[in-house]
Every structure is written in structure tokens, then in C-alpha cells.
Amino acid sequence: MTDRNKLLLLQLGLVLGVCYFFFFFGLGAFGLVGADEPRYAQIAREMFARHDYIVPTLNGHPWLEKPVFAYWKMIAAYRLFGVFDWAARLPAAFHATLLVVGVFFFMRRFRFTSELDAAMITASSAGMIAFGRGASTDILISTHFSLAMLSWWTWRETGKKLWLLAFYVLLGIGALAKGPVAPALAVLVVGAYALLRRDGKIFLRSLSLPGFLLFFAIALPWYFALQHRVPQFFRVFFIEHNLERFGTNLYQHSQPFWYYIPVFLLATLPWTVFVVPALIEAGRAAIRRFRTNSEPPPDPGDGLPGFLFVWTLIPIIFFSISRSKLPGYILPSIPAAALLTADYLHRAKAVSRLKIALHALVCAVLLVLALMTPFFMMKRAPLPLIGYGTVITGGVIAFLVMLMVRREGVRALHFVTLIPMILGVAFLLRPGAPVIDAYNSARPIAEELSQRAPASLPVATFNVKRDVAYGLDFYLNRPISHYEQEGPADLTAGIPAGQHIVVARMGSLGAVQAVVGNRSVAPIGQFSPRQLEFFLVGPEK
């Protein structure tokens, strides 16, 4: 075995080890959070139980908001490991790892010796860690879209048609992961790059009849099959959940136009100090090239920084125009920003003291915030000794980062940065996990309910957040009724006629009694971290 192959194996082992820690380690340390995670996990469970791999359902009703690919992946995990919350998160962890490995090999080919930097920056970015551990569709579309763009660039540089076909195949899978957004973004990125290079042939040469056939062969069968089974699918999915979601505030996710600027800066932490100058440098070079139609430095002859610059900006601009905004929408920009940053650092002979100091400060602040997270959630001030110790720890980390980078140079940057990130994530997944579980997941709520009431009793919610209802749906594995008549359409609206348990805000005895009329209402317990109370409601008289 040659020295180069030994180095490759060592680097790959390091990359996979880092990916294991950031994406797989402690996947079940705390339960499913938010509304999406338990909802998607339950949809996959219902499909798995019915052996129906075409129609996604939630509580027996067709769920037409997202395509099927994420559910297929979760079903595969359930089949292998059983129906657990951590199993529902495995597809995201796997795809995040796949993306990091793809980034590694791409940079090994086009920016040799920067591949490890690129992989580490991608894996340790806050956005990747957050979504790479979540049972959602965002990382799946980001992975396939990003790998598609890497394949397109490889085709452009090598001329090998196999890479262009891979581009279309990956976009087809992306369309199964989250709909038409993957091919739409690809068209915009390639078109914008062709415009930037003042070469329309770049776009035209990307059009491939075999590629289109592969794309449609992958994406269309499931769409047609679901349309045949559920005739309202086209209207609900394409019109309501794509066009109306983009052009209106139908789903109450409105944010200001500039919303994604802070989201992007936060998602690229702890590398933001280098991401911003990398974007500025690539943007200036791209503008100069557009104006002069020449190859100015620092854009090397292949134009990769310009391509990565366009790729980073297009999802941000596209979803900034949308009326509906959620943080995960711009996740496809993060791998491009990581690649651009790695290329920027690869070309940098040295890093200024100011940037090193700012980067060290960011690393220290992130670690301190991680250590303080349980206190923030509990809304309690830490003991003075803990507070002082945390601040001192942050100061030590900042000093170590500055010292190591000053002594070893840029080559040590990604290793040094991993230290506070690993410490912060490890704390959240071990000492901090019980608090995160109690204040953000319905798992302990379901466990408390199971101890206080028979499993056969129906459960309803009253005046609580949607994440509680969806979480109980998954952890109790039964439909959750919703007292409010105008609740989410996928939850059963109305008050159960028979005896049941209702989960409501603490102190809601009078409000529950007023809603159910002359039926008996008895408190049977509470869950203090979420300010929830459980009531046993008698049958109708």
C-alpha cells in the first residue's frame, strides 16, 4: 500500500469518526422535538404497519405535504432496528455523513490537500449538526441537491457524461425527498453560473435527454401512483404546499425579507468568521470577471469559487423571496459555503490575528452557550461557582484556539475548532440531555401519562402547542384528539364522547370543565417542566 493510500485511509477514518460523533452519537439522548420530527416518524410507522409504501398517512388520513423518500428511509430503519425515535433519525445521520464524504472526495480531486478541511468544516457547521440529527426532510434534499451540484461540476471539468447522468439521478431522488425545489434550485444555480461566465452554452450543454429520462424514471412513478390512489394529491401537494406556500402566508411562517441572513450566519458557526470573507472575496472576483470577461485572481482558472459563490447565494435569495420561511430551507447553501471556506483557507498563506481572535471568541462563546443551555431552558440562574467555572472554561478554550493556530498555522484550524464543538455537543448529549428532553420533547410527557392512566384510554389536548400533540401521537402510538375545533386538520377535532384523558396547560381545570359541560373532570397529575396538567374526563351523561 502506497503512502498516499495510507494517508487516504487515515483521513477517511478521521472523517467517519467525526461524522459518527456529530450525527450518530446519542441520537436517542433526548426525544423527538418540534412538530415535524414526531409527525414524520409517525407517518413512517403507519406506512410500515400497513405495508403501504405509496400513501403517507397520519392517524389514517393521507398526509400529502411532503414526498415519500424520507418515509421510505425511516421504514428501512424501523425494519432493521425497530420503531424507536432514534431509528427515525438514522436516515438524516446517514445522509449527512454521505454528504461530508462526498465533499471530501470532491475537494480531493479539485483542491488536493484541502479535502480534510472541507469535510471537517462541513461536518462541524451548526446547521449540519442540527439537521443531520433530526427526523426531517431538510438534510435529505440538501444531501442529494449538493451531491448533484458536485456531480455537475465534475462533469463540466472532466467532460465525462456519467457525471452529468449522476446529476440528473440525484435531482430525481431530491424530487422524491422534497418535491420540485431540488430541480428548481439546480436550474437557477447552473443558469446563474452560466450568466456569470457569460457563456450560455454552459446551461445548454447541461441539458441531456438521457438525463431527463433518468430523472423522470426515478421521480414520476411514485407521483403518478399516489395521484391514482389519492386524486386530491396534485392540488394539495403542488398547489397548496408548493405554490401557495411560496407565494402566500398560508401556513403562518412569514418572516422579514432579511430573515435568512442571520439564519445563514448562525448555521455556518463556528466558521462564520471565515465564511464571510470567503464569500466577499469570491463575490468580488465573480463581479470583476463578469465585467471584464477575464480570469482575475483569486478565481483560479477553473472558476470553482465563482460556482460555489453562486450556489451559496441562490437558495438564500430564492427562499428570501418566498412568503413562507423556515430555517431548514437554506440548508443547501451550507455545504457550498463550507467548500468555499475550505478553498479560501487553502489559498491563504496566513490568517490575520484579528480573524484568529474572533474565531477563538466564537468557539468559546458556543461552548459557554452549550454549557448554559439547561439553565436557559429551566429559566434558572446557575450557581455562582458554575457560572464562573463556565466563563473560565470559555476563556481557556479561546486562549488554546488562538495559541494553537498562531503556532501551527491554518493547517491546525479545523482540528482546534473541533475541540470546543465536540465538548459542547458531548455536554448537550449527556449531562444536558435530560433537561432538553423534559423541556422540548413529548417523550417524558408520554411516560408520565402511561404511569397515571390506562393505555386503553383515548388522549386529547386542549390549548397546548402542536409539538405536544404530535409528540404524544408518536410516543403513545394512537390518534390524539384536539379540543379546539379549528386545530390542525390532521388531528381529530372535537371532544371524545367517552372517558378520556386531556392534556392541558397547568391551571386549566375551570377552562376544561367549561368546555366539557356537565361531564366530570378530575386532575390526575401534571408535568411541571412544560407547565402541563392531566385531567380525567368522564363519559357523556
N, C-alpha and C positions, 0 to 999 in steps of 0.2 A: 504494500500500500504506500502510495506516494505521500510526501509531507503535505501536499495540498489537499489530498483526500482526507488525511487525518485531521487537518485543520477544519475541513468542512464538517466532518462528523462531530468534532468538538463544538463547533459553533451551533450546529443543529441541535445537539443535546442541550446546550445552554438555552437556545430559543424555546425549545419544547418545555424545558424545566420552568422557565419564566411564564410561559403560557399556561402551564398546569397550575402554577400558583395563582396567577391573576384571574383565570377563567374557571378552573375546575375545583380548586381547593375550597372546602367549606361551602359547597353550593346549597346545602340544606341547613346552614348555620342559623338562618332565620327564614321564616315562611315567605310565601308569595306576597308581594307588596303591590299597592295600587289596585286599579280596577282591571287593567289589561292582563297582568300575569295570571291571576286565578281564572279569569274568564277564558283565556286561550287554553289553559291547562284543562279546564273542564270540558271545553268543546272537543279537544282531542280525546279525552276519556270517553265521552259519549260516542264518538265515531268508533273508537276502539271496541267499546262494549257491543255496539250494533254490527260490527264488521262491515261498516259502510264507509268507504273511502272517497265518496263523491260529495255527499251533502253534509257540510258542517252544521251541527245543531247545538243549541244551548237550551237546556231544560225541554228538549224535544222539539223545539221550534227552529226552523232554518236560520242560521246566522250567516248573513251574506255580506258582511262588511269587508272581510279580507279573503284572499285566495287560500288555497289548501296546503301549500308546501310546508308551512310551519307545523300544521297539524299532523301531516304525514311523518315528519321528523319526530314529533313528540310521541306519536303512536309507536314508532320503531323503538324509542327509548322505553316506553311502557312495556312493550313486548319483551325486551331484554332484561329490564330491571324491576318491573312492577310499576304501579301507579303511585308515584311519590312526587312531591313538589320539586325536589332536586332533579328528578328524572326529566321533568318538563323543561328544566333549564339546560339540560345537556346539549340540545341542538345549538343553542346560542353559543355555548362554550366551544363546541366543536368548530363552528363556522368562524368564530373569532380567531381560533388557532389556525385554521386553514388560511385565513386572510393574512395573518402575520407570516406564515411560512411562504405564501405567495409573494409577499413584499420582499422577503429575504432573498429568494431566488431571482426575482426581477432585478433588484439592485446588484446582486452578484454578477448578473450578466451585463448591465449597463453602467454601473458605477462600482466596479470591483473595489473591495476593501471598505465600502460603506454599508454593506449589506447587514452587518450586525447592528450598526447604529440605527438603520431604518427599521429593523424588526423590533428592537428594544423601544424605540420611540413610539412605534405603533402600539405595541402591547401595553405600554405603561401609560398611555394617554387616558385621562379620566373618562372621556366619552366611551372609549373602547372597553374599559374595565366595567363601567356601569351597565352598558347594554350587552356586553359579552357574557354577563352573568344573569340575564333576565329572560324569562319565558315570553318573548315577544318576537315580532316580525322584523324589527328595525335592523338588527345585526345580520339577518339572513339576506335581506335585499342589499345591504351595504357590502357584504362579502361578495356576492355574485356580480353586482354592478362594478365594484372595484377590480375584481379579477378580470372582468370583461374589458375594462379600460386598459389594464396592464397587457392583456392579450392583444388589444387593438394596437397599442404602441409597439409591441414586439413584432406584430405583422408589418407595421409601417417601416420598421428598421431593418427587418430581415427579408421581407417580401414573401415569406412562406405562407401560403394560403391556409394552412392548417390552423394558424393562429387567428386568422380572420374568421374561420368557421367556429373556433372556440369562443370568439367574441359573441357571435350570434347565439350559440348554445347557452352561454352563461346569461345572456339577456333573456333568453326564453325561460330559464329557471327563475331569474329575477321577476319576470312577469307572473310566475306561479307563486312567488313569495309575497308580492305586494301590489300586483296589478301593473298598469301601463306606465308607472312612474319610472321604472328602470330603463325601458327603451326610450322614453321621452327625454330623460336626462342624458342618455348616451348620444342621441341626435343633437342635443344642444351643445354638449361638450365638443364633439367632433366638428360640428358646424362652426362653433366659436373659434376653435383652434385653426380651422381652415381659413376663416376670416382674418384671424390674427396673422397668419402666414401669407395672406393674400394669394392663396392658392386653392381655388375651388375644386381642383382635381383631387385634393386630399379627401374631400367629402364624397365626390362621385366615385372614386376608386374603392371607397369603403362599402359601396352598395354591391351586394352579392346575391344572385338568385339562389344558389345552393344554401347560402346563409339564411335567407328569408325562409326557405323551405324547412330548414332545421328549426328555426325559431318557431314557426307556426306548428310544426310537428310536435314540439315539446309543450308549447303553451296552450294551443287551442283545444285538444281533446277534452281536458277537464272542463274548460269553459263551456263547450258545447254540451257535454254530459250533464253539467249542473243546470244549464238552461233548459234542457229537456226535462229534467226531474222537477225543477222549480222555475216555472215560467216567469216569475217576477224578478229573477236574478239580474237580468240585464238592467232593468230600471233601478233596482236598489243599489247594485254594486257600481255600475258605471255612471249613472246619472246622479244618484244621491251621495254615494260615498267617494266619488272622484271629482266630478264636475262641480257639484254643489258644495262639497267640502272645500274645494279650491277657491270657488268664486263667491261663497257666502259664509256667513257665520252660523250656519245651520246647527252645528254641533258645539257651539259655545266655546270655541278655542281661539277667540280673537286676541291678538296681541299687536302692539305697535310695529310699524314697518322695520324699525331698527332692532327688533327683538333678538334676531339671530346673531348680532354682533357680540353681545355679552355671552350668549349661549356658546358660540364658537370659541371664544377666548377661554371659557371655563372648561369646555370639552377637550381642549388641547393642553390643559395643565398636566404635568408641571413644566411643559416645554414651551409655554406661550412666549416667554422672553426671547426665544429663538425663532418661533413660528412667525411672529410679526415682522421682524427684519427680513426673514427669508421671503415672505410674501411681497414685501415692499421692493426688495431687490429684483425679484422675478418680474413683478409688475412693471417696474421702470424699464427693465431690459425688453420686455414684451412691447411696451409702448414705443420705445426707440426703434425697435425692429419694424413695427407696423408703419412708423412714419418714414423710415429710411429704406425699408425693404432690404436690410442688410443684417449681418450677424454680429451685433455688438457684444462685447463682454458684459456680464459674466455668463451670458447664454451660450454654452458650448455648441458646436456645430449641429448636434442632433436636436436641439430645441426642447429638450426634456423639461427644463424649468418652466418654460412658457406653457407647455402642455399641463403640467401639474398646477400651475397658477390658474389656468382656465378651469381645470377640473375642480379645484378648491372653491372657486367663486360661484360657478354655475348653480350648484344645489342651494347655496346661501341666497343668491339673487332670486332663483325660481320660487323658493318657499317663502321668501320675504314678500313677494307679490301676493301669495296666497292669503286669503282671509283667515284660514284655519292654520294655526301654528302650534306645533308641539316640539319639544326639544329633539326627539329622535329623528325628525325629518331630515336634518342636515348631517346625520351620521356619515353618509357617503363622502362628505368633504374631509373627514378626519384622516383617512389613510393617505389621501393626496397631500394634505398639509404635513403629515409625518414624513412622507417621501421627500417633499420639497425641503423640509428642515434638515433631513439627513444629507441631502445633496449640498445644501448651504454650508453645513458644518464640515462636510467632506472637502469642500473647496477652501474653507477658511484656514489660513495659516496659523491664526491665533484668535482668541476671543478676548474682547476688551474686559478690563476689570469691572466696569460698570455692569456689563451683562452677566458676568460671573456672580457678582454680588447680588444682583436682582434675582437671578436663578436660584441661588442659595437661599435667599429670603423666601421665595415662593415655596421651595421644598420644605423649609422649616415651618412656614405657615400651614401648609397642607397637613403636615404631621400633627401640629398642635390642634388643628380643627378636627382631625380624626380622633385624637385623644379626648377632645371636649364634646364630641358628638353625643354620647349618652347623657351628659348633663344638659345639653341643649334640648334634647327630646323630653327629658323629665322636667325641664324648666326649673332646674335647681342650680344654685351656685356651688361649685366644687369647694371642698375644704381648702383652706389657705395653703396647706402643705402640698396638696395635689396640684393646685393652681401654679404655685411657684415651681414645683418639680416639672410640670409640663412646659412652662416657659423656658426653664433652663435646658430641658431636653431639646426644644426647638433651637435654642441658641447654639448648643453643641453641634446639632446637625448642620446648621448654616455654616458654622466655622469649618467643619470637616469637609463639606462640599467645596467651599472656597479653597481650602488648603490643598485638597487632592487635585482639583482642576488646575490650580496655579502650578503645582509641582509636575503633574503628568501631562497636562495639556488637554486638548479636545478629545483625544482618544479615550480618556478616563471619564468623560462626561456622562455617558449613558450608564456605566456601572455605578458611579457615585450617586446618580439620580435614583437608581433602583432602591437604594438603601432606605430613604425615608418613605418611598412608596410601598415597599414591602412591609416595613414596620407599621405604617398606617393601616394598610389593608388587613394585616395579621391581627391588629388590635380590634378592628371592627368585626372580624370574623370569629374572634374568640371571646375576650372579655366584654366587648361591646355588643355581641350578637343577641344576648337575652333581652337587652333594652330595646334594640332595634326591632326584635320580634314582638315584644309587648306593645310597642307604640306604633308599629306600622303594618303588622300582619294580622290576619284574622285567625291564624293557626292557634294561638293561645286562647282566643275567644271561643273557638270551636271546642277546644279541650275542656274549658271551664263549663261550657254548656253540656257537654257529654257527661260530666260528673254530677250535674244538678238535675237532669231531666232524662226521661226515657228516650232512646234513639228513635222510637216509632213516632214521636210527636212531631207534627209539622212546625216549621220555624218561619217567622215573619220578621220584618224590620219596620221600624217607624222612626222617621226623622233622623236617619243616620246616613253617613256618606256611602257612596256606591261601592267603595272598595270593601267595606264590611260585608255588604250583601253578596257581592261576587266571591269574596273570600270564603264566607260560610257555605256558599253554594258548592265550592270545590272541596273544602275540608269535611263537610258533613255529607257530601255527595247526594244531595237532594235539592229539589227546587225550593227557593226561598221566596215567599210571598212578600209583597211590598204594600204596606197600608195605604200609601199615597196613591190615589187613582191615576195621577199623571207621572208615575215613576217611569223608569227605563222600560222601553217596550218589550225587552227580552225577559223581564222579570214579571211574574204573575201579579197583576194589580188587584188590590182588594183584600178584605179581611177573611181568613179561613172561617168556615162555618163551624167546624168542630173545635175541640180543645187544642190549643197550640201554645207555643212559646213566642213571645215577641221581644226582640232586642231593640231597646230604645235608649235615648240619652238619659243619663242619670237625673233623677228627679222628675221623670215623666209620668208618674203614676196617675196624676189627675188628667193629663192630656190623653193617655191611653184609655182611661175609664170613659172620658167624654166621647172618644171615637167609637168604642165598642158598645156603648149604651148600658143596658141593664145586665150585661154579662159580668161574671165575677172576674176580678183581676187581683192576683196575688204576687208580690215580689218574691223571687226565688234566688236571687243572687245578683252580683254585679262584677264588672271588670274595670277596676279603677284606672289603669293606665290610659284607657281610651274613653273614660267617663261614660261607661255604658252600664245599663241595668237590664236584668232579665225579669220578665213577668210571665206568669202562667195565666192564660186567658181561658175561661171556661167555655163550653159549647153554647150555641144559641138556645135560648129558652123558648 
